[in-house]
């Protein structure tokens, strides 16, 4: 991978009717979390509440629809994606809990040992230095990456 160009944090999307739920409600209660199979979100959800209270879906669209239908109490998802779903389903879904203690740095995937990584990292450094990356992050993501 290249150097990171953005960092995401985990969030819990909840129904608008349950916007007052807290992280402790999920950890200490019997609430069910939906998430997408094969993601760091699924790993974190299972670490937090145990496998028996995590409902796995093929994609986040299905998890969000399960939330809207009342099949799960929250959806563990990256904050940027949560914002997009909250916008798409305004009035039904909100990002109830942000900044959960897990997240990921995003970078470009390259073959191990590929010399292209040096060129990509140089390009990333240049757009970080001139402010282009910050402008792109502000346009396309929730929050800029912390240095």
Secondary structure, 3 states (H helix, E strand, C coil): CCCCCEEEEEEEEEEHHHCCCCHHHHHHCCCCEEEECCCHHHHHHHHHHCHHHEEEECCHHHHHHHHHCCCCCEEEEEHHHHHHHHHHCCCCEEEEEEEEEEEEEECCCCCCCCCHHHHHHHHHHHHHHCCHHHHHHHHHCCCCCCC
